[in-house]
């Protein structure tokens, strides 16, 4: 049986770093009220899929941070990526999408930052 030997992510620290941008931060379980009350906000997903790491005793678990704005707000993406490195998140890529909120004509821009955490095991 394999034993995980890497430290788990400190989710409260990650959320604190993201909120340091000046925007609220929510998990994927956020409700409609949070969307209505905040024209710009961050979402995170810490339960992404696993892929093999570069070594036989490693896996990579996806971690996603998304910035959604209805007011064309912006944030320092490079600065946030660098601060999240201190939280043991490794940056992979980013994407920018434009669209409408579901069932509305309200336009939004979503910036997705894709990260992973390394999970080391001992066999």
N, C-alpha and C positions, 0 to 999 in steps of 0.2 A: 504494500500500500504506500502511496506517495504522501509525503507530508509537505505542506506549504511552509517554506522558511522565510519568504519575504514578508515585510511588514504590510499590513492592510493600509489602504489610503485613509487619510484623515479628512473625511468629507466636510466636517465643520470648518477646517482650515481652508479647504478649497473654496467653499462658499464665501468665506470671509474675504479671500483674495479677489474673487469675482465681484463681490459687492463693493470692493475698494475702487472699482471703476466709476462708482456713483450711480449705478443702476441696480434695481432689485434683481434677485436671483431665485429661481424656483426649480423644483424637481419636476419631472414629467407628470406628476399627480396634481399640478396646479389646476385651478378652476376657472370658469368664465369670469368671475369677479376680478381675479388678478389681471386677466387680459384686458378687461374693460377699464380698470383703474390705472393701468400703467401703459403709456404709449410706447415705451421702450423697456425691454427687460431681457434678462438672460435665462435660459433653460439649461439644465444639465441632465445627462443620462449616464449613470455609473454602472449600469448592468449590461454592457455591451458583450458581444460574442468573443470567443477565444480563437486565436490562431497560434500556430507553433512559433516559438521564438527562434533565435539563431543557434541556440544550443539545445541539446537533448533534454536538459533539465529546466527549460524556460517555456513560458506561454506569454502571449500578449493579450490583455483584456482591453477592449475598446472603451473609451471614455469620450463623450461628446459634449461640447459646450456650444450653444447656439444663441446668438444675439438677434432679437427680433425688434424692429422699429417701425412705427407708423409715422414718425415725425422726422425721418431722415437724420436721426442722431448717429453719432459715431463714437468709437472708443479706440484706444491705442491697442490694436491687435498684437503687435510685436511685444509691447510692454506686458500685456496680459500673458502671452505665451511664455515669456521669460520668467514671470513671477510664478506661473504654474509649474515650471520646472522644479522649483523648490519644494513643491508638493508631490514630487515623484511622478509627474505626468510627462510623457515624452510626446512631443508634437509630431504629427504625421502629415497633415494637409489642411487646407481650408477651401471653402466653397462659398459663393455668394449667389443667392437666388432672390428673385423678385416675383411677387404674386399678390393675390388678394386673400384677406381673411375669409374663412369659410362662411358662406351665405351672406357675404357683404360685398360692397364695391370698394372697400377700404384697402388701399395698397400698402404692402409691407415689404421690407427688405430683411432677409435673414442671412446672417453670416454664420456659417458653421465651422467650428474649429474641431478637428479630429485629433484625438490623443490616444495613447495607450499607456497602460501600466505594465511593467514586467512582473510576472509571477514566477518565482523560482521555487522549485520543488526538490526534495531530497527523497531518493528512492531507497 
